[in-house]
Amino acid sequence: MSILVAKADGTTEPFDPSKLRTSLRRSGADEDVAEEISQEIEKELYSGITTSEIYRRAFLHLREHRHSAAARYSLKRAILDFGPSGFPFETYLAELFRTQGYTASIDQIIQGGCVEHEVDVVLRKGNETTYLEAKFHNTAGFKTDLKTTLYVKARIDDIRAAHPDKNVKGLLVTNTKFTSVAEQYAVCEGLPLLGWEHPREHNLHDQIETVNLYPVTALTTLSKREKIALLSEKKVLCATLLHDSELLLHLGIRGKRVDAVLAEVGALCLPKKAL
């Protein structure tokens, strides 16, 4: 009899060990380690166990093998850990799109045909300008709904009306999921959506992994207090620590801990071919 797993959105599904093994391998664990951890997790399962509890247990097992692999496995949780404010997420998205050749500006006031709009991120590449609305949630099961999609579409239409001679586009980005109705409306109105698993290919998760743009909250060698301190200084990327190790000294990290943090940062943030 299959063990039913409770998902973050309240639904249930049978436990699929192949999904767990695939997730572990994508995080950098080799075949043997992924299989070993999967078997350990299966021994601990019980009906109604949550996906977050499975994640927590797999993370602890993976951390015993390799810090950087554990950090990759915790990527979604690391984004959720940006905290209640959406500002770190906006900063993070700006950095993500800069790796794709865009110039990015945060918190811009843009004049529309009727009113001014405060836009989270303005992206520019060539003659194209994209106005990005970042919808951050710090709870995995929370979805971005139709109301938000309607609001963003209306905002883009008003901005476009004020700039008829420019190539203006909109983009709604969330770190979780969209409701099916929100997706249906966006397709109908031609509003691009980018979510953790939407679209099926080149979604937010894929884009982050392609460029290894991991946030400081993914580091397993830092405490929660230390991560919050970095975010408060608008330091959202773990790669920043490679170029400015003085940040660790300001956090009070000394001696062997500096080596441990930088080793994890190097393994996590360097291009995968260099791992």
C-alpha positions, -999 to 999 in steps of 0.1 A, spaced: 0 0 0 14 34 -10 23 59 17 3 92 11 23 124 14 7 157 23 18 185 0 21 222 9 -11 231 -9 -31 206 12 -35 179 -14 -20 144 -10 -1 121 -34 16 87 -31 52 88 -22 74 84 -52 110 75 -44 122 82 -79 113 119 -74 133 120 -43 163 104 -59 161 127 -89 159 157 -66 190 145 -47 210 139 -78 201 173 -92 215 187 -59 249 171 -67 246 138 -48 259 108 -68 238 78 -76 250 58 -46 244 86 -21 210 94 -36 199 58 -34 212 54 2 194 85 14 162 75 -4 162 41 13 168 57 47 138 81 41 116 53 30 122 35 63 110 66 82 78 72 62 44 72 77 10 80 63 3 117 61 40 128 64 44 162 48 67 170 19 85 195 41 92 168 67 106 146 39 127 175 27 140 182 63 150 146 68 166 143 33 185 176 39 200 163 72 211 131 55 226 150 25 243 175 48 263 146 63 277 138 29 283 172 14 274 208 24 271 221 -11 248 193 -22 226 200 8 225 237 -1 213 229 -36 187 206 -23 174 234 0 172 260 -28 134 265 -27 135 268 11 164 292 8 143 315 -13 113 312 11 138 322 39 142 357 24 117 366 51 85 386 51 98 415 31 98 411 -7 128 433 -11 155 406 -11 135 387 -37 134 418 -60 171 423 -56 177 386 -63 156 387 -95 175 418 -107 208 399 -103 193 368 -121 183 388 -151 216 406 -152 233 373 -158 211 371 -189 223 403 -204 197 427 -190 202 459 -172 181 459 -141 168 487 -119 148 482 -87 118 501 -72 113 525 -101 85 551 -104 71 549 -139 45 572 -154 15 555 -169 -13 570 -190 -34 577 -160 -12 573 -128 23 567 -117 33 531 -109 60 518 -85 76 489 -105 96 463 -86 122 457 -113 127 474 -147 146 453 -172 161 466 -204 178 448 -233 182 463 -267 150 482 -276 129 461 -252 118 473 -217 102 448 -194 83 458 -162 86 430 -137 62 425 -108 77 403 -81 52 384 -60 71 369 -30 56 343 -6 74 329 24 50 299 26 55 271 1 17 263 -4 7 299 -11 -2 306 -48 -3 338 -68 -39 342 -78 -61 358 -105 -64 391 -87 -27 397 -88 -26 388 -125 -54 412 -133 -37 439 -114 -3 434 -132 -20 433 -166 -38 466 -159 -6 482 -147 13 472 -178 -15 484 -201 -14 518 -184 23 521 -187 21 510 -224 -4 537 -230 21 563 -219 48 549 -241 32 540 -274 65 543 -293 84 518 -271 85 480 -270 70 475 -236 64 442 -219 52 429 -186 64 399 -165 49 385 -133 73 364 -112 66 344 -81 88 321 -60 59 296 -56 31 287 -80 2 303 -98 -34 292 -96 -48 275 -127 -72 305 -133 -43 329 -131 -24 309 -157 -54 307 -179 -60 344 -178 -23 352 -184 -23 330 -215 -54 346 -229 -41 382 -223 -5 375 -233 11 382 -199 42 362 -194 44 343 -160 75 329 -143 71 307 -113 92 281 -94 80 253 -118 62 275 -145 66 272 -174 76 235 -176 110 244 -190 132 275 -183 112 282 -151 126 301 -122 142 270 -107 159 261 -140 172 296 -145 187 298 -111 204 264 -115 217 272 -150 238 301 -137 244 288 -101 229 320 -86 224 307 -51 213 331 -23 231 334 10 202 318 27 211 285 10 244 283 29 244 255 55 276 269 72 259 301 82 234 306 111 200 321 106 212 353 124 242 356 101 219 352 70 195 379 82 224 402 89 236 398 53 201 403 38 198 435 59 229 448 42 213 439 8 238 410 2 216 383 -13 241 363 -33 264 337 -18 290 345 -45 294 379 -30 313 363 -2 339 350 -26 347 386 -37 343 402 -3 354 379 25 355 409 48 318 404 52 324 373 72 347 392 96 320 417 101 297 389 110 321 377 137 332 346 117 368 337 123 394 310 118 383 276 105 347 288 101 359 312 74 375 284 55 344 262 59 320 290 46 342 299 17 347 262 8 309 258 6 305 290 -13 331 280 -38 315 245 -43 280 260 -46 285 291 -66 312 283 -92 301 270 -126 291 234 -124 319 223 -148 344 236 -122 329 215 -94 
